Amino acid sequence: MDKNKAVIEYDIEVWCKHKNINYKLTNSFFQLLNIYPEFRNLFYYRIGAKAILLNILCRKCSTLFLATPEIGPGLYIQHGFATIIAAKKIGKDCFINQQVTIGYTESGKTPTLGDQVRVSAGAKVLGDIQVGNNVKIGANAVVLKDIPDNCTVVGIPAYIIKKDGQKVGYNLNT
């Protein structure tokens, strides 16, 4: 239980940073729980079956689905509207925008996201793939293949435009 408490405290700290809320554990927690249904979903995920009672008083975001066995600390979901997160694992300090789908293909297998992954609005990350650490996935990108660490991907299907801070052979003006 101590590990879970530490993860929840870290989540609160991360959310306060993103929402520009002055961090004081108890006050911040109740403010986040009261105002941000996306935070409620994550908190209820963290506490498990106990969430049933709390959900009566403070409802979850009904359009945000978390079906991931392992979510690292510091997950931030900017808007939970039409967002499905069904991965094998999500690493530490990930950022997910609205209308994102992280999930299954016809094989029934799901992706694994590394640490500090940012998934922009409308992106789809599908299938039994690995998304490395420090990856940025552009808006509306469709990721169907593994992505190495330190990359930025865009497009349908997604392709790498930046790796290790350097642009990679794609130029809109040619």
Secondary structure, 3 states (H helix, E strand, C coil): CHHHHHHHHHHHHHHHHHHCCCCCHHHHHHHHHHHCHHHHHHHHHHHHHHHHHHHHHCCCCCCEEECCCEECCCCEECCCCCEEECCCEECCCCEECCCCEEECCCCCCCCEECCCCEECCCCEEECCCEECCCCEECCCCEECCCECCCEEEECCCCEEEEECCEECCCCCCC
